[in-house]
Amino acid sequence: MAEQNQMQPKKRGRPPGSKNKKTIQKETALHVARSRPMSEAMKTTGSGKASAAVAHVLTCMEIGKQADINDIDSLASCLQQYLQACFEQDFPVTAGNCYLALHVDRRRVHEYTTGARRQGDPRYKEFFSMVKLILEGSIESSMASGTINPVIGIWWEKAHFGMVEAQKEETVTDDPLGERRSAQEIREKYAGLLPD
């Protein structure tokens, strides 16, 4: 009989009675989430950094719904609301969330800052150049204060702002063969090496 017990596979899964408790918790969380706006539901049902990040993204999405790409004043208002949300939620300013709040993508921001888009209206180039400066300054400040690891900050600057870590050294000489010497100096230098 002891051999029979060893041969039977062990049951897997939840212990009896725990299934009902989990179901009730899920139903309560869904009820809370459906009854209030998502950002409010995340504040009450979630805890920790992941929930705070999701709540911040939801806030950025709400701000982005108000953005009108054809109205600079609307974009400026959304930028100000985004920065205020970062301050209130104690969340770092990031390029992705900022662009979400402005309802644009990184490619379009690049086109605005280089002048490839909306060439007739310089306000767009000025506005999005200012947005990039704010983001760059925020990332640098976060690296300096220790909020963001410098390795991650440098990676962000490379990815979003075109930072390059290339050191260029140029050596310029007047003569491709080196310093100019007279024929007499060359004879004296190689006198012992050349046969007579």
LINMO-V494180 format. One record per backbone hydrogen bond with DSSP energy under -1.0 kcal/mol. CO is the residue of the C=O (numbers start at 0). NH is the residue of the N-H. Records with the same first field share a line. If there is no record, write none. Layout:
CO->NH / NH
//
This chain:
0->4
1->5
2->6
3->7
14->17
17->21
18->22
19->23
20->24
21->25
22->26
23->27
24->28
25->29
26->30
27->31
28->32
29->33
30->34
31->35
36->40
37->41
38->42
39->43
40->44
41->45
47->51
48->52
49->53
50->54
51->55
52->56
53->57
54->58
55->59
56->60
57->61
58->62
59->63
60->64
62->65
67->70
70->74
71->75
72->76
73->77
74->78
75->79
76->80
77->81
78->82
79->83
80->84
81->85
82->86
83->87
84->88
85->90
93->97
94->98
95->99
96->100
97->101
98->103
104->108
105->109
106->110
107->111
108->112
109->113
110->115 / 116
117->120
120->123
121->125
122->126
123->127
124->128
125->129
126->130
127->131
128->132
129->133
130->134
131->135
132->136
133->137
134->138
135->139
136->140
137->141
138->142
139->143
140->144
141->146 / 147
148->152
149->153
150->154
151->155
152->156
153->157
154->158
155->159
156->160 / 162
174->177
181->185
182->186
183->187
184->188
185->189
189->193
//
